[in-house]
Amino acid sequence: MNTAADELRINAIRFLAVDAVQQANSGHPGLPLGAAAAAYALWTRHLRFNPADPHWFNRDRFVLSAGHGSALLYALLHLTGYDLTLDDLRAFRQLGSRTPGHPEYHHTAGVEVTTGPLGQGFGNGVGLAIAEAHLAAAYNREQTIVDHHTYVLAGDGDLMEGVASEAASLAGHFALGKLIVLYDDNKVSLAAATDVTFTESVRERFEAYGWQTIEVAPEQANDVDTIDRAISQAKGDTLRPTLIAIRTTIGYGSPEAGTFKTHGEPLGKNMEATRKALHWDYPPFTIPDEPAAFFKEVGGRGADLQAEWNERYGAWKGDHADLAAQFERARDGKLPAELPWPEFNEENGSIATRDAGGTVMNAIAAALPELVGGSADLDPSTKTYLKGQGDFQPGSYGGRNIHYGVREHAMAAASNGIALHGGLLPFAATFFNFVDYLKPALRLAALNKIREVFVFTHDSVFLGEDGPTHQPIEQLAMIRATPNVIDLRPADALETLEAWKFAVQPEIGPSVIVLSRQKLPFLGARNADVARGAYILREPDGTIDLILIASGSEVSLAVDGAKLLAQRGTKARVVSMPSWKLFDAQDEAYRHTILPPDIRARMSIEAGATIGWSKYVGDRGIAYGLDHFGTSAPAGAIAKEYGFTPEHVADVAAGLLANV
C-alpha cells in the first residue's frame, strides 16, 4: 500500500480542497476526498506539464469533466506551482476570485476547458485527442513535435449524460489511443446511490464502443502503485482509448463516506472527524514542508520537459522552415497574409447560400490548413465537405474532414476541445433546427469566446417539404440572445463570402453562419458590409417614407416589396441586417445613419420568431415574421400561405405607413 509520504501528500490535496469548500460554506468535498489518490498518481507520475508556461504546446491535457470537484483541481494547481495562491483558495467561490465554483478556461491558469455541465468535459476531451492526432499527422517528421496525452477525470453523472455516450462512440471509432478517462466510479450521484437509476455495466458499454477498459477494485482505489500501473497499461494501448474505472469512495474519511450526503455540501460538523480519521493534524490551509517540497519538485520537472521539447522543436524547425512557419502562425491564431477568396457576380451568384458557403470554404481550404471539421452526417446537404483534403480516420489522421455521424452534441463538444487545444480552427455543421441537440456545447463555446465556426443550413420554413419538424422558427432568437455568439445570416452569395471573411478572423467567435437551402438571387455588386452588422442595400431617391429591414432570404423579398411600393409612390429604404450583434457593436452615429431615429415607419421581415425585432422597428413599427410552427409544403406554397410575398409585404408596409 501507499508509503507514509504518499499518504501525507494525498491528504495535502484532500484537505486543501475541503478547507476551501468549508471556508466558502459551499462546494463539493466528496470528489476531492475520494479521487485525490487517483489524481495524485496521474499528476505526479504521468502528467507532462509546466506551471511556468501553462500553454506549452506539447503538454498533456487534463480535463476535470466532473467540474463540481473544482477544489481538487485548484489544490493540484496550487501545489504544483501554477499561478494560484493560497489566498485564491481561501476565496473559493467568492466574487472576483480565480477559483470559481466550476473550472473556467481563460479565468484560471492551468484550466484547459470550462466544465460543470456534466458530460461536456468528456466531449471536450475527445476533441482534444482528435486535435492531437491530426496535428501529429500533419507536422511530425523525423522529429516528433506533437506527442501528448489527453486525460479526463469523469464521474457517474458525466457518463449518464447523452453527450458522453455520443463522444465515447466517436472516440472508439477513431481509435484515439492517447485519450485516457479516469472514471471516478463511486456509485453515488447527487441525490442517491446510483443503483436507483444507473445499473448498466459501464465497462461492457465502453468495450462495445471499442475502448480498452481497466478496473481498479475498491480495496485498491487509494493505492497509488495500482493506479499508476493502470495508467501505464492505458498508455501502452495506442489503438484504443481507455477507461480506467476506479471504485472510489465518495467523501473518503468522512463519517458519511460513501453516501450522497458528502457530494455537494461542506463537511461542516464532520470536518474534525474527517481530519482525525485521515490523521491530518494541521490547521486549515496548511501544507506540511515535505508535501510542499515534493509538489514543487513535480512542477519543476516541467521546465526540463519543455526544454527537451524546445531543443527537438528547434531541430525540426531547422529542417522544415516553411512547415514551422505554418505551424507557428496557426498556433498563434493568425491568418495568412492573403487568402484566395472567391468572387461572386451576376453569373455565378444566384445560388443557395449553403452552396456559396461551400464554395468559400473550398476556395480557402488549401491556404488555411488549420480549418478542420465536419457535419452531423450531412455533408451533402450542408455543403461543408473540404474537397481533396482527406477524411480523418484511423490510419489517416491527417485528413481534415471529420465525420461525426448523427451526433450533433458530441460534434459541438468535440469542436470546442479542438479549438481549445490550439493550432486548429474547427467548424461544425448541421441543419439549423438541430441546434437544439448541441445547444449546451454552443453555450460553453460562447462562455469561453472560442474561435470556431458553426454552419447551420436549411435556415427557415422555406426548406419546404420536410415540414415543421425540420423548419427552424425560434433558433435565430436563441442565437441572438446568447452572449458572445456572433450571428451571421447572409442574404446572398456575396454576404456569405463576407460572413466567412469575418468568421475566420483572429479572436473572433464563436461565429454562427446561418444559410439557406433554396436558391437566392444575387443582390448586385456592392460593399456588403456584413462586418458592421447592417448596411443600406437599396436607397430611394428623395425623402424616405419607410425602412424595410430584413436578414437572409427575406432581404430579396424586401427589395421586391420596395419596388412595388415605389410603383405606388412610396419610397422605401431596404436595410440588410445579417447580424444583430455586429450592428449593436457599432457606434451610435453609424447605427443612426442606417436607421435614422426620425424615420419611425419601419418594418422587419424575417421568416422566424419576431421576438427582439422591436428594438429595431420601434414602437411604431411592425415585426413581420412567424410566431408559430411551419408546415410541410413546397417553399413557394409556404411563402404564399404565410404572406412572404412581395405583394403582401408591400400591403403590410402601406398599412403601417398609413397608421404611423
C-alpha positions in Angstrom: 0.0 0.0 0.0 1.0 3.7 0.0 4.1 4.9 1.8 3.6 7.3 4.6 5.0 10.1 2.3 2.4 9.3 -0.3 -0.4 9.4 2.3 0.8 12.7 3.6 0.9 14.2 0.0 -2.5 12.8 -0.9 -4.0 14.2 2.3 -2.5 17.6 1.5 -4.5 17.6 -1.7 -7.6 16.4 0.1 -7.6 18.9 2.8 -6.6 21.9 0.8 -9.7 21.2 -1.3 -12.1 20.5 1.5 -10.8 23.5 3.5 -11.6 25.7 0.5 -15.1 24.2 0.4 -15.5 24.7 4.2 -14.3 28.3 4.0 -16.8 29.1 1.3 -19.6 27.1 3.0 -20.3 26.0 -0.5 -19.0 23.3 -2.8 -18.4 19.6 -3.3 -16.0 17.9 -0.9 -16.9 14.3 -1.8 -15.0 14.1 -5.1 -11.7 15.6 -3.8 -11.7 13.2 -0.8 -12.5 10.2 -2.9 -10.4 10.9 -6.1 -7.4 12.5 -4.6 -5.2 9.4 -4.8 -6.0 8.8 -8.5 -5.3 12.5 -9.2 -2.0 12.2 -7.3 -0.9 9.2 -9.2 -1.7 10.9 -12.5 -0.2 14.3 -11.8 3.0 13.1 -10.1 3.8 10.1 -12.2 2.4 10.7 -15.7 1.1 14.1 -16.5 3.5 16.2 -18.5 3.0 19.9 -17.8 5.0 23.1 -17.0 3.4 25.5 -14.5 5.8 28.2 -15.6 4.3 28.0 -19.1 0.7 26.7 -18.9 0.3 27.0 -22.7 3.4 24.9 -23.6 2.1 23.3 -26.8 3.2 19.7 -26.2 1.9 19.5 -22.6 -0.6 16.7 -21.7 -4.1 18.0 -21.3 -6.1 17.3 -18.1 -9.8 17.8 -18.1 -11.9 17.7 -15.0 -15.2 16.7 -16.6 -16.7 16.3 -13.1 -16.3 20.1 -12.8 -18.2 20.2 -9.5 -15.0 18.8 -7.9 -13.1 22.0 -8.9 -11.5 22.4 -5.5 -9.5 19.2 -6.3 -8.1 20.8 -9.5 -7.4 24.1 -7.7 -5.5 22.3 -5.0 -3.4 20.5 -7.6 -2.7 23.7 -9.5 -1.6 25.5 -6.4 0.6 22.7 -5.0 2.4 22.1 -8.3 3.3 25.7 -8.8 0.7 27.3 -11.1 -0.2 31.0 -10.6 -2.8 30.2 -8.0 -2.2 31.3 -4.4 -3.5 30.1 -1.0 -5.4 33.3 -0.9 -7.1 32.3 -4.1 -8.2 29.0 -2.5 -9.4 30.9 0.6 -11.5 32.9 -1.8 -13.1 29.8 -3.4 -16.4 30.6 -5.0 -16.3 34.3 -4.0 -16.9 37.3 -6.1 -14.0 38.1 -8.4 -11.8 35.1 -7.3 -9.7 33.0 -9.6 -11.3 29.9 -8.1 -14.9 29.9 -9.3 -17.4 27.1 -8.5 -16.7 25.3 -11.7 -13.4 25.5 -13.6 -13.4 28.2 -16.3 -10.9 28.4 -19.2 -9.3 31.9 -19.6 -10.0 32.5 -15.9 -7.6 30.3 -14.1 -4.1 29.3 -15.2 -3.9 25.5 -15.9 -7.6 25.1 -16.6 -7.8 23.6 -20.1 -11.6 23.7 -20.6 -14.6 25.1 -18.9 -16.6 22.3 -17.2 -19.6 21.9 -15.0 -22.5 20.8 -17.2 -21.8 17.1 -16.9 -20.5 15.3 -20.0 -19.2 18.4 -21.7 -15.6 17.9 -20.4 -15.7 14.3 -21.7 -16.8 15.5 -25.1 -14.1 18.2 -25.0 -11.5 15.6 -24.2 -12.4 13.7 -27.3 -11.9 16.9 -29.3 -8.5 17.5 -27.6 -7.5 14.0 -28.6 -8.7 14.5 -32.2 -6.6 17.7 -32.4 -3.5 15.9 -31.1 -3.9 13.1 -33.6 -4.4 15.4 -36.5 -1.6 17.8 -35.7 0.8 14.9 -35.1 -0.1 13.5 -38.6 0.3 17.0 -40.1 3.5 18.1 -38.6 5.6 15.2 -37.2 8.5 14.3 -39.4 11.9 12.8 -38.3 11.4 14.7 -35.1 8.2 14.3 -33.1 6.9 17.7 -32.0 3.3 16.8 -31.3 3.0 13.8 -28.9 0.9 14.1 -25.8 -2.0 12.5 -24.0 -5.4 13.8 -23.0 -6.6 12.7 -19.5 -10.2 13.2 -18.3 -11.5 12.7 -14.8 -15.2 11.9 -15.1 -17.9 10.7 -12.7 -21.1 8.8 -12.9 -23.0 11.9 -13.9 -20.8 12.5 -16.8 -21.4 9.0 -18.1 -25.1 9.3 -17.7 -25.3 12.3 -20.0 -26.0 11.5 -23.6 -23.2 13.7 -24.9 -20.7 11.3 -23.3 -22.2 8.3 -25.0 -22.0 10.1 -28.4 -18.4 11.2 -27.8 -17.3 7.8 -26.5 -18.7 6.1 -29.5 -16.9 8.5 -31.7 -13.6 8.1 -29.9 -13.8 4.4 -30.1 -14.4 4.5 -33.8 -11.5 6.9 -34.3 -9.2 4.7 -32.2 -7.9 7.6 -30.1 -5.3 5.7 -28.2 -4.0 8.8 -26.4 -7.3 9.5 -24.7 -7.5 8.1 -21.2 -10.5 8.6 -18.9 -10.2 8.1 -15.2 -13.7 7.1 -14.1 -14.5 8.1 -10.5 -16.7 5.1 -10.1 -18.1 5.8 -6.6 -21.7 4.6 -7.3 -23.1 7.8 -5.8 -24.8 10.7 -7.5 -26.1 14.0 -6.1 -29.5 12.7 -4.8 -28.9 9.0 -4.0 -26.8 5.9 -4.7 -26.6 5.3 -8.5 -28.4 2.0 -8.2 -31.7 3.8 -8.2 -31.2 4.7 -11.9 -27.8 3.6 -13.3 -27.2 -0.1 -13.2 -25.7 -0.8 -16.6 -22.3 -2.3 -17.0 -20.2 0.7 -17.9 -17.2 -1.4 -18.7 -19.1 -3.6 -21.2 -20.7 -0.5 -22.7 -17.3 1.1 -23.3 -15.8 -2.1 -24.6 -18.6 -2.2 -27.1 -17.6 1.3 -28.2 -14.1 -0.1 -28.9 -12.4 1.1 -25.7 -9.9 -0.7 -23.5 -11.3 -0.9 -20.0 -9.4 -1.4 -16.8 -10.8 -1.8 -13.3 -9.3 -0.7 -10.0 -11.1 -2.5 -7.2 -12.5 -0.8 -4.1 -9.7 -2.0 -1.9 -7.1 -0.6 -4.3 -8.8 2.7 -5.1 -6.4 4.7 -3.0 -3.3 2.6 -3.8 -1.0 4.8 -5.9 1.0 2.0 -7.3 -2.1 0.2 -8.6 -3.4 3.3 -10.2 0.0 4.1 -11.6 0.1 0.6 -13.3 -3.4 1.1 -14.7 -2.4 4.4 -16.3 0.8 2.8 -17.7 -1.3 0.0 -19.2 -3.7 2.5 -20.7 -0.8 4.4 -22.3 0.5 1.1 -23.7 -2.6 0.6 -25.9 -2.1 3.0 -28.7 -5.0 1.7 -30.8 -7.8 2.2 -28.3 -8.9 4.9 -25.9 -9.0 3.7 -22.3 -11.5 3.9 -19.5 -10.0 3.2 -16.0 -12.9 2.5 -13.6 -11.6 3.3 -10.1 -14.1 2.2 -7.5 -13.5 5.1 -5.2 -15.4 6.1 -2.0 -17.1 9.5 -2.2 -16.2 11.6 0.9 -13.4 9.2 1.8 -12.6 9.6 5.5 -15.8 11.4 6.4 -18.3 9.8 8.8 -20.8 9.9 5.9 -18.4 8.5 3.4 -19.9 6.5 0.6 -23.2 8.4 0.7 -24.7 11.2 -1.4 -24.6 13.5 1.7 -20.9 14.2 1.0 -21.5 15.1 -2.6 -22.5 18.8 -2.6 -22.3 20.2 0.9 -19.4 21.3 3.1 -18.3 18.7 5.7 -19.4 21.1 8.4 -19.7 19.2 11.7 -17.9 16.3 10.2 -14.7 18.2 9.4 -12.9 17.4 12.6 -13.9 13.7 12.5 -12.6 13.5 8.9 -9.3 15.1 9.9 -9.0 12.6 12.7 -9.8 9.6 10.5 -7.2 10.6 8.0 -4.6 11.6 10.6 -4.4 15.2 9.4 -3.4 17.2 12.4 -2.9 20.6 10.7 -4.8 23.9 10.7 -6.9 24.8 7.6 -4.9 25.7 4.5 -1.7 24.3 6.0 0.7 22.4 3.7 3.4 20.5 5.6 7.0 21.0 4.4 7.5 17.6 2.8 4.5 17.7 0.5 5.2 21.3 -0.3 8.7 20.5 -1.4 7.6 17.4 -3.2 4.9 19.1 -5.3 7.3 21.9 -6.0 9.7 19.4 -7.4 7.0 17.8 -9.5 6.0 21.1 -11.0 9.6 21.9 -11.6 10.1 18.9 -13.9 8.1 20.6 -16.5 10.8 23.1 -17.3 13.1 20.2 -18.2 10.4 18.5 -20.2 9.8 21.7 -22.2 13.5 22.4 -22.6 14.0 19.0 -24.1 11.0 19.6 -26.4 12.3 23.1 -27.4 15.6 21.5 -28.5 13.7 18.9 -30.6 11.4 21.6 -32.0 14.4 23.7 -32.9 15.9 20.9 -34.9 12.6 20.2 -36.6 12.2 23.9 -37.4 15.6 24.0 -38.9 14.8 21.1 -41.2 11.3 22.3 -42.1 11.2 26.1 -42.1 8.1 26.5 -44.2 6.2 23.9 -42.2 7.3 25.6 -39.0 6.1 29.0 -40.2 2.7 27.5 -40.9 2.6 25.7 -37.5 3.5 28.8 -35.6 1.0 31.0 -37.5 -1.8 28.6 -36.8 -0.7 28.0 -33.2 -0.8 31.8 -32.6 -4.3 32.0 -34.2 -3.1 34.3 -37.1 -4.2 34.2 -40.7 -2.0 34.0 -43.8 -1.1 37.4 -45.3 -3.6 36.6 -48.1 -6.4 34.1 -48.7 -7.8 33.2 -52.1 -11.3 34.3 -51.6 -13.7 33.5 -54.5 -15.7 36.1 -56.3 -19.4 36.2 -56.9 -21.3 38.1 -59.5 -24.5 38.1 -61.6 -23.3 35.0 -63.5 -22.4 32.7 -60.6 -24.1 34.4 -57.5 -27.7 33.3 -57.8 -27.3 30.2 -55.7 -28.3 28.9 -52.3 -26.2 30.5 -49.6 -25.3 26.9 -48.4 -23.7 26.4 -51.9 -22.0 29.8 -51.6 -20.6 28.8 -48.2 -19.2 25.5 -49.6 -17.6 27.4 -52.4 -15.9 29.8 -50.0 -14.7 27.0 -47.7 -13.2 25.1 -50.5 -11.6 28.2 -52.1 -9.6 28.9 -48.9 -9.1 25.4 -47.6 -5.6 24.8 -49.1 -4.3 28.1 -47.9 -5.8 27.7 -44.4 -4.7 24.2 -43.3 -5.9 24.7 -39.8 -9.5 24.7 -41.0 -10.9 21.3 -40.0 -14.3 19.9 -39.2 -17.4 18.3 -40.4 -21.1 17.8 -40.1 -23.5 15.5 -38.3 -23.8 13.2 -41.3 -25.0 16.0 -43.5 -22.0 17.0 -45.8 -24.1 16.6 -49.0 -26.7 18.9 -47.6 -24.6 21.5 -45.7 -22.0 21.7 -48.5 -19.2 21.7 -45.9 -17.0 18.9 -47.2 -13.5 20.1 -48.0 -12.7 18.5 -51.3 -9.3 16.9 -51.7 -8.4 17.3 -48.0 -9.0 13.7 -46.9 -11.0 12.2 -44.2 -9.9 12.0 -40.5 -10.0 8.2 -39.9 -7.8 5.7 -38.1 -4.6 5.4 -40.1 -5.2 8.7 -41.8 -5.4 11.3 -39.1 -4.1 13.9 -41.4 -7.5 14.1 -43.1 -9.3 17.4 -42.4 -12.9 16.2 -42.9 -14.3 14.8 -39.6 -17.3 12.5 -40.0 -19.2 13.0 -36.7 -22.2 10.8 -37.7 -25.6 11.8 -36.3 -24.1 13.1 -33.1 -24.7 16.9 -33.0 -24.0 17.2 -29.3 -20.7 15.3 -29.4 -19.7 17.2 -32.6 -20.1 20.6 -30.9 -18.4 19.5 -27.6 -15.5 17.9 -29.6 -15.2 21.1 -31.7 -14.8 23.1 -28.5 -12.0 20.8 -27.5 -10.3 21.0 -30.9 -10.4 24.8 -30.7 -9.1 24.9 -27.1 -6.3 22.6 -28.0 -4.7 25.3 -30.2 -3.4 25.1 -33.7 -6.7 24.5 -35.4 -9.8 26.4 -36.5 -12.7 24.0 -36.3 -16.1 24.2 -38.0 -19.2 22.1 -37.2 -22.3 21.9 -39.5 -25.8 20.7 -39.3 -29.4 21.8 -40.1 -30.3 24.9 -38.2 -33.2 23.2 -36.4 -30.9 20.7 -34.9 -29.0 23.4 -32.9 -31.4 22.1 -30.2 -29.3 19.0 -30.0 -26.0 20.9 -29.4 -27.0 24.0 -27.6 -25.2 23.1 -24.3 -21.9 22.9 -26.1 -22.6 26.1 -28.1 -23.3 27.9 -24.8 -19.9 26.9 -23.4 -18.3 27.9 -26.7 -19.9 31.3 -26.1 -18.9 31.5 -22.5 -15.3 30.8 -23.5 -15.3 33.0 -26.6 -13.9 30.1 -28.5 -12.8 30.8 -32.1 -14.8 28.3 -34.1 -17.4 28.4 -36.8 -20.9 26.8 -36.7 -22.5 26.4 -40.1 -26.3 25.9 -39.8 -28.1 25.4 -43.1 -31.8 24.9 -44.0 -32.4 28.1 -42.1 -36.2 28.7 -42.3 -39.6 27.4 -43.2 -38.5 27.7 -46.8 -36.7 24.4 -46.7 -40.1 23.2 -47.6 -41.4 19.7 -47.7 -39.6 18.3 -44.7 -42.1 20.2 -42.6 -42.2 21.7 -39.1 -40.0 19.1 -37.6 -37.2 20.5 -39.6 -38.2 24.1 -40.0 -36.4 26.4 -37.5 -38.6 29.2 -36.0 -37.1 30.1 -32.7 -33.5 29.3 -33.2 -32.4 32.7 -34.5 -33.9 34.3 -31.4 -32.0 31.9 -29.2 -28.7 32.5 -31.1 -29.1 36.3 -30.8 -30.0 36.0 -27.1 -26.8 34.0 -26.3 -24.0 36.3 -25.2 -20.8 36.3 -27.3 -22.2 34.3 -30.2 -21.8 36.2 -33.5 -24.9 35.7 -35.5 -24.5 35.9 -39.3 -27.4 35.3 -41.6 -26.3 36.4 -45.1 -28.7 37.4 -47.8 -26.9 36.2 -50.9 -23.6 34.7 -52.1 -21.7 37.9 -51.6 -22.8 38.3 -48.0 -21.9 34.7 -47.4 -18.4 35.4 -48.6 -18.2 38.4 -46.2 -19.6 36.4 -43.4 -16.8 33.8 -43.8 -14.2 36.6 -44.1 -15.4 37.9 -40.7 -15.7 34.5 -39.0 -12.1 33.3 -39.6 -10.6 36.5 -38.1 -8.3 36.0 -35.1 -10.0 36.3 -31.7 -13.5 36.1 -33.2 -16.0 33.6 -32.1 -17.9 31.6 -31.8 -19.5 32.5 -35.1 -22.8 31.1 -36.4 -23.3 31.3 -40.1 -27.0 30.6 -41.0 -27.6 29.6 -44.6 -30.4 28.8 -46.9 -31.4 25.6 -48.7 -33.1 27.4 -51.5 -31.5 29.5 -54.2 -31.4 33.2 -53.6 -30.9 36.0 -56.2 -27.6 37.8 -56.3 -28.3 41.2 -55.0 -25.7 43.1 -57.0 -22.1 44.1 -56.8 -21.8 46.3 -53.7 -20.0 46.9 -50.5 -21.8 44.2 -48.5 -20.7 45.5 -45.1 -21.5 42.3 -43.1 -18.8 43.2 -40.6 -20.9 46.2 -39.4 -24.0 44.1 -39.0 -26.3 46.1 -41.2 -26.0 48.4 -44.2 -28.2 50.2 -46.7 -28.9 47.9 -49.7 -31.4 49.9 -51.6 -31.9 53.6 -51.3 -34.8 55.5 -53.0 -34.5 58.9 -54.5 -35.6 61.8 -52.3 -37.2 61.7 -48.9 -37.6 58.2 -47.3 -41.1 57.2 -46.3 -40.3 54.0 -44.5 -37.5 51.4 -43.9 -37.7 47.7 -44.6 -35.2 45.7 -42.6 -34.5 42.0 -43.3 -32.0 39.2 -43.0 -31.1 36.2 -45.1 -33.5 35.1 -47.7 -36.0 37.7 -46.8 -33.7 40.6 -47.9 -34.6 39.9 -51.6 -38.2 39.8 -50.6 -37.8 43.3 -49.0 -36.2 44.5 -52.2 -39.1 43.2 -54.3 -41.6 44.7 -51.9 -39.8 48.1 -52.0 -40.1 48.0 -55.8 -43.8 47.5 -55.6 -44.1 50.3 -53.1 -42.2 52.6 -55.4 -44.7 51.9 -58.1 -47.4 53.1 -55.6 -45.4 56.3 -54.9 -43.9 55.1 -51.6 -40.2 55.5 -51.1 -38.7 52.6 -49.0 -35.1 52.1 -47.9 -34.0 48.5 -47.7 -31.6 47.6 -44.9 -29.9 44.2 -44.9 -29.2 43.2 -41.3 -27.2 40.0 -41.3 -26.0 40.4 -37.7 -27.7 42.0 -34.8 -24.6 41.6 -32.6 -22.3 43.3 -35.0 -24.8 46.1 -35.7 -25.3 46.7 -32.0 -21.5 46.9 -31.6 -21.3 49.9 -34.0 -21.2 53.5 -32.7 -24.4 55.4 -32.4 -23.5 57.6 -35.4 -23.4 54.6 -37.7 -26.5 53.0 -36.3 -28.4 56.2 -36.7 -27.1 56.5 -40.3 -28.7 53.1 -41.1 -31.8 53.6 -39.0 -32.4 57.3 -38.6 -34.4 58.0 -35.4 -36.7 60.4 -37.2 -38.0 57.7 -39.6 -40.4 55.8 -37.4 -42.1 53.8 -40.1 -40.1 50.6 -40.0 -40.9 47.0 -40.8 -38.7 44.0 -40.2 -39.2 40.9 -42.4 -37.9 37.5 -41.3 -39.2 34.0 -41.6 -38.8 33.3 -37.9 -39.8 34.4 -34.4 -40.4 38.1 -34.1 -39.2 38.4 -30.6 -36.5 41.1 -30.3 -37.2 42.9 -33.5 -39.0 45.7 -31.7 -35.5 47.0 -30.8 -35.0 48.0 -34.4 -38.6 48.7 -35.6 -39.5 50.8 -32.6 -42.9 51.2 -31.0 -44.5 52.5 -34.3 -43.1 49.7 -36.5 -44.1 46.2 -37.4 -42.1 43.0 -36.9 -43.3 40.7 -39.6 -42.4 37.0 -39.1 -43.5 33.7 -37.8 -44.5 33.1 -34.2 -45.9 29.7 -35.0 -44.6 26.5 -36.5 -44.5 25.9 -40.2 -45.9 23.1 -42.4 -44.9 20.6 -45.0 -45.3 22.0 -48.5 -43.1 23.3 -51.3 -41.4 26.6 -50.5 -43.5 28.6 -52.9 -46.7 27.4 -51.3 -45.4 28.2 -47.8 -44.4 31.7 -48.9 -47.9 32.4 -50.2 -49.6 30.8 -47.2 -47.7 32.8 -44.7 -47.6 36.1 -46.6 -44.0 36.1 -47.5 -44.6 37.6 -51.0 -43.7 41.0 -52.4 -47.4 41.9 -52.7 -48.2 41.1 -49.2 -45.1 42.8 -47.8 -46.0 45.9 -49.8 -49.6 45.8 -48.5 -48.5 45.4 -44.9 -45.9 48.2 -45.2 -48.5 50.5 -46.8 -50.9 49.8 -43.9 -48.1 50.7 -41.5 -47.3 53.9 -43.2 -51.0 54.9 -43.1 -51.1 54.5 -39.3 -47.8 56.0 -38.3 
